[in-house]
Amino acid sequence: MTYPALDAAKLEFQVLIRQLTAKDEEEFIKLLYKVYGNSYSYTFLYEPGGLATLIHCNKITSYGEFDFQGRLLAHTAFWHKEKKSDYVESGCSFRVSGGIKKFKSTVTPKAWHNALQQLAAQYHFVHQHNSTLHLLAQRYATRLMNAKYCGLILGYAENEAVKGVKHPSNKMHALLMTTVLQPQQVKKKIFIPAVFKPWLENIYQNLGLPRIIHPLYLHSQERLPFHLKNMETNPYIGLQRRLVQKSVHSSEFHCPSSPLRTDLIHLPLEDPELLHVAFPILIQSGYIPCGLRPHTHQSDELIFQNVTKYKHTLMHLFEEIKIANANTLKEIEQWQKLVLQIM
């Protein structure tokens, strides 16, 4: 599979991008302090053995940009979060400060093409959560990793301070972005609440993923038992993900909130019966659609976030976020209007 890289002739090659090993941990810790000081949420990564353990246990594939002196300039980890999954999740991504000029002079699409090519041998997607406190991370993801907008999570991280960047608040809202590593040819059938069809159609088109979309008008009073399966619990950033599943044993019809700050629920989009039942209950329980997670061999998922405490943030959203791409900004404006109408 050939990953569709950007034009490598645009930038000069001045750094080497390669996988990190445990021997690179000292350089990694130096970079972490340079970028975040002591404020990074994953505190164990400041300790010797933190990164090395993740690499040895195959929890991450770690890439770095090194100069010719062997100094680490930037780092990105790809987390293997689910066994036999079709995606990796990009995280622990940061680079030494220097602004856009530094960015343009040190990185090439060709270098990242090689790294993504290795991932594409096993995975179909790279999902990431980009900072909205500044524009560099978004431009980096768009230009060098061909990542596209997929949604927005409110309050994704707290109290992280990037050196040299002014922060309007202590909260970082995350722009969801996805890189399609393996283009899909087969059109999957999905069902979408009619009110969100234009927003989600645009996301699919931007990703280049063919889908047969059936809008649903949710007026059913059917009571189908379902339960919430835990997908991920992350105490470092206070995040929990749960998946809506049918259940023959449960009589549960409500969605209890998570005790963690960022409360996400994934709803499969290939089962109209489940969508009819779960969507209204999620809305009534304070959850709103905030993003999309596409898949290849399993159902795509509509991501919901509990936004009970974020109504003021939603009303004044553009005072707290910076968006690099004009089309993405329009998509978020469209989404904001939709969710304020249904809250």
C-alpha positions in Angstrom: 0.0 0.0 0.0 1.4 3.4 -1.0 0.6 6.2 1.4 -0.4 9.4 -0.5 2.3 11.7 0.8 2.5 15.4 0.2 4.9 17.0 -2.3 8.3 16.3 -0.8 10.0 18.8 -3.1 8.5 21.7 -1.2 10.8 21.5 1.8 14.5 20.7 2.3 15.5 17.6 4.2 17.4 18.6 7.3 16.3 16.2 10.0 16.0 12.4 10.4 12.7 10.9 11.5 13.1 7.5 13.0 11.6 5.3 15.7 12.8 5.9 19.3 14.3 3.2 21.4 14.8 3.0 25.2 18.3 4.5 24.6 16.6 7.8 23.4 14.7 8.3 26.7 17.1 10.9 28.0 16.7 13.1 24.9 12.9 12.6 25.2 12.8 13.8 28.8 14.9 16.9 27.9 12.5 17.7 25.1 9.5 17.3 27.4 10.9 19.8 29.9 11.8 22.2 27.1 8.2 22.3 25.8 6.0 21.8 28.8 8.2 22.4 31.9 6.6 20.4 34.6 3.0 20.8 33.4 2.5 17.7 31.1 -0.4 15.5 32.1 1.4 12.2 31.7 3.7 12.8 34.7 5.3 9.3 34.5 7.0 10.3 31.3 9.3 12.6 33.3 10.7 9.6 35.1 13.5 7.3 33.8 11.8 4.2 32.5 8.5 5.8 31.7 8.9 6.0 27.9 11.1 2.9 27.8 8.4 0.8 29.4 5.8 1.9 26.9 8.1 1.0 24.1 9.2 -2.4 25.5 5.5 -3.4 26.2 4.6 -2.4 22.6 2.0 0.1 23.9 3.4 2.7 21.6 5.4 3.1 18.4 7.4 6.2 19.0 8.9 8.5 16.4 11.2 11.5 16.7 12.8 14.2 14.6 16.6 14.2 15.2 19.1 16.8 14.0 22.6 15.8 12.8 23.9 16.1 16.3 21.4 13.5 17.6 19.3 16.0 19.4 15.6 15.3 19.6 13.6 18.2 18.1 10.1 16.7 18.1 8.3 13.6 19.2 5.1 11.8 18.3 3.9 8.5 19.8 1.3 6.2 18.1 -0.6 4.4 20.8 -1.8 0.8 20.2 -5.0 1.0 22.3 -7.1 -1.9 21.1 -5.9 -5.4 20.1 -6.4 -6.2 16.4 -7.7 -2.7 15.8 -7.5 -0.8 12.5 -6.1 2.4 14.0 -3.4 3.9 16.1 -3.9 7.1 18.2 -1.3 9.8 17.9 -0.3 11.4 21.2 2.6 12.7 23.2 3.2 15.0 20.3 5.4 18.1 20.8 8.3 19.9 19.3 10.9 22.4 20.4 9.7 26.0 20.0 10.8 28.0 17.1 7.7 29.0 15.3 6.6 28.3 11.7 10.0 29.3 10.2 11.6 26.5 12.3 8.9 24.1 11.3 9.3 24.7 7.6 13.1 24.5 7.7 13.4 21.2 9.6 10.6 18.8 8.4 9.7 17.3 5.1 6.6 15.4 3.9 9.0 12.7 2.5 10.3 12.0 6.0 6.9 11.6 7.5 5.8 9.6 4.4 8.3 6.9 5.3 7.0 6.7 8.9 3.4 6.6 7.9 4.2 3.9 5.3 5.3 1.6 8.1 2.1 2.2 10.0 0.0 1.6 6.9 1.3 -2.0 6.6 -0.8 -2.8 9.7 -3.3 0.0 10.3 -5.9 1.9 8.3 -6.2 5.1 10.4 -4.3 7.5 12.6 -6.5 9.4 15.0 -5.2 12.4 16.9 -6.3 15.1 19.3 -4.7 18.4 18.3 -4.3 21.4 20.5 -6.5 24.4 19.9 -4.3 26.7 22.0 -2.1 27.4 19.1 -2.0 26.7 15.3 1.3 24.9 14.8 0.1 21.4 15.8 -2.9 21.6 13.5 -0.7 22.8 10.5 1.8 20.1 11.2 -0.9 17.4 11.2 -2.5 18.8 8.0 0.6 19.4 5.9 2.8 16.5 7.0 0.4 13.8 8.0 -2.5 14.6 5.7 -4.9 14.7 8.7 -8.4 15.9 8.3 -11.0 17.3 10.8 -13.3 14.8 12.5 -14.7 16.7 15.5 -13.9 18.6 18.7 -13.6 17.5 22.3 -14.2 20.1 25.0 -11.8 20.3 28.0 -9.6 17.5 26.8 -6.6 18.5 29.0 -6.2 20.9 31.9 -3.2 22.9 33.2 -0.8 22.0 30.5 1.3 25.1 29.6 3.4 25.1 26.4 6.4 27.4 26.9 6.1 30.6 24.8 2.4 30.2 24.1 -0.2 32.4 25.8 -3.2 30.4 27.1 -6.7 32.1 27.4 -7.7 29.5 30.0 -6.3 26.4 31.8 -8.3 24.1 29.5 -7.2 22.7 26.1 -10.0 21.8 23.7 -8.9 19.1 21.3 -9.5 19.2 17.5 -10.1 15.6 16.4 -8.2 14.8 13.2 -7.8 11.6 11.2 -5.2 10.4 8.7 -6.5 7.7 6.3 -3.6 5.4 5.7 -5.4 2.9 3.5 -8.0 4.3 1.1 -11.3 2.4 1.1 -13.1 1.2 -2.0 -16.2 -0.5 -0.6 -19.1 1.7 0.3 -20.3 1.0 3.8 -23.9 1.6 4.8 -24.4 3.8 7.8 -27.4 5.4 9.5 -27.2 9.0 10.8 -29.6 11.3 12.7 -31.1 13.5 9.9 -30.2 16.7 11.8 -26.5 15.9 11.7 -26.4 14.5 8.2 -24.8 17.6 6.5 -22.1 17.9 9.2 -21.2 14.2 9.0 -21.4 14.1 5.2 -18.8 16.8 5.0 -16.5 14.9 7.4 -16.7 11.8 5.3 -16.1 13.7 2.1 -13.0 15.4 3.5 -11.7 12.0 4.6 -12.4 10.5 1.2 -14.3 7.6 2.7 -17.2 6.3 0.6 -20.4 5.8 2.6 -24.0 5.1 1.7 -25.7 7.4 4.2 -29.3 6.9 5.4 -30.8 9.7 7.4 -33.0 8.7 10.3 -35.8 10.7 11.8 -35.8 9.7 15.4 -39.4 9.3 16.5 -39.4 5.7 17.7 -40.6 5.0 21.2 -39.0 1.5 21.2 -37.2 0.5 24.3 -34.3 -1.8 23.4 -31.9 -2.9 26.2 -28.3 -1.8 25.8 -25.3 -1.4 28.0 -22.1 0.7 28.0 -18.9 -1.2 27.6 -15.8 0.5 28.9 -13.3 1.2 26.0 -10.7 3.3 27.8 -10.0 4.9 31.2 -7.2 7.5 31.2 -6.7 8.9 34.7 -3.8 11.2 33.5 -6.1 13.4 31.5 -9.4 12.4 33.3 -11.0 10.7 30.3 -13.3 7.7 29.9 -14.6 6.2 26.6 -17.5 3.8 26.6 -19.2 1.9 23.7 -23.0 1.5 23.3 -23.8 -2.2 22.8 -27.0 -4.2 22.6 -27.7 -6.4 25.6 -29.9 -9.5 26.0 -29.3 -9.5 29.7 -29.5 -5.9 30.7 -32.7 -3.8 31.2 -30.7 -0.6 31.3 -32.1 2.3 29.3 -30.2 5.2 30.8 -26.6 6.5 30.5 -25.0 7.0 33.8 -22.3 9.7 33.6 -18.6 8.9 34.1 -16.8 10.1 37.2 -14.0 11.4 35.0 -14.0 14.9 33.6 -14.0 14.0 29.9 -16.9 11.6 29.4 -17.2 10.1 25.9 -19.6 7.6 24.5 -19.2 5.9 21.1 -22.4 4.9 19.2 -22.1 2.5 16.3 -23.7 3.8 13.1 -24.5 0.5 11.2 -27.4 -0.5 13.4 -30.5 1.7 12.9 -32.4 0.0 15.7 -29.7 0.8 18.3 -29.4 4.4 16.9 -33.2 4.9 17.3 -33.1 3.9 20.9 -29.8 5.2 22.2 -29.6 8.6 20.4 -32.6 10.3 22.2 -31.4 8.9 25.6 -27.9 10.2 25.1 -29.3 13.6 24.2 -31.6 13.7 27.3 -28.7 12.6 29.5 -26.6 15.6 28.5 -24.5 14.0 25.7 -24.1 15.6 22.3 -22.4 14.3 19.1 -18.9 15.8 19.0 -17.0 13.7 16.4 -16.6 10.7 14.2 -14.4 7.6 14.5 -14.3 5.7 11.2 -13.4 2.0 10.9 -12.8 -0.5 8.1 -14.1 -3.9 9.2 -16.4 -2.7 12.1 -19.0 -0.1 12.4 -18.1 3.6 12.3 -18.8 5.3 15.6 -20.4 8.7 16.4 -18.6 10.1 19.4 -20.8 11.8 22.1 -19.5 14.0 24.9 -21.2 14.9 28.2 -21.3 18.7 27.9 -23.6 19.4 30.9 -20.9 21.7 32.4 -19.8 23.2 29.0 -22.8 25.2 27.9 -21.1 28.5 28.5 -18.0 27.2 26.7 -20.1 26.2 23.7 -21.8 29.7 23.6 -18.4 31.4 23.6 -16.4 28.7 21.9 -14.4 30.9 19.5 -13.0 32.9 22.3 -11.2 29.8 23.6 -10.0 28.0 20.5 -7.7 28.7 17.5 -8.4 26.9 14.2 -5.8 27.0 11.4 -8.0 25.9 8.5 -10.8 28.2 7.3 -13.0 25.3 6.1 -12.5 23.5 9.4 -13.6 26.7 11.2 -16.8 26.7 9.1 -17.5 23.1 10.0 -17.1 23.8 13.7 -19.4 26.8 13.4 -22.0 24.6 11.8 -21.6 22.0 14.5 -21.8 24.7 17.3 -25.2 25.9 15.9 -26.6 22.3 15.8 -25.6 21.4 19.3 -26.8 24.6 20.8 -30.2 24.0 19.2 -30.6 20.6 20.8 -29.2 21.3 24.2 
